[in-house]
């Protein structure tokens, strides 16, 4: 799948697509990252949520989701009543069947990315092109080698 022609400011080439969140929409609401960049392996969207606005509760039949806060702050209320606040850089995983509701708890627009999928992790299948081994190893070692 190539990047969508609905998003003319998204660049794409043989096996890649790149853009800016602003290229995928304006104002509050969904930014269709999957469609805009041609992602096929998992679902991914970003949401721009004005201060004080709350989404309705939802859950999924099959799709686990990962939330990442890019800007601002959100509260996630889980089905058991627990409320977790995430600020910039905050992340949360939510099982498919777990109900969740999001509220912008800050004074500025919150922007968060949601990636969702099912059927598990495929394992570490990354490969390093010949000649890049040392450079990649050095970067990997900076992070303590966790993966």
C-alpha positions, 0 to 999 in steps of 0.5 A: 500500500502506498501513501494516500493521494488524499494527503498531497504533502506526504512524501513517499518512495519505494517502501516508505512514506513520511509526513507531518501530523499537520499534513494529515488534517486540521483542527481537533479530531482524528489524523488518519496516520495509517491511511496517510502513510499507507501503513498496513501492518497495524492500525495507527491514528493520532488525535488532537483533543482540545482542553477539557474535551472527553471522548466517549468510552470504547473497547475493541473486540480484538485490537490491543492499543498503545497510547503515546502522548506527544503534546499536552496531558490526557487522563485515561479512565479504564473500565475498572474506574482507575484514572491514569494521567499521561503527560508528554512522553507518557505511554499506556497499553490497553487490552482490547476488551478493556473499556477506556475513555480519554479526557484532555486534562491540560490547558492546551491541545493534547495530541496523542498517537494510538497504535493498535494490532492483534496476533502478537509480536513477530520477534526481532527480525531487523537486519543490518546492511553490510558496513553498518554493523558497528554504527548500529551496535553503538546506537543500540548500546546507548540504550542498554541493549534492551529490546 
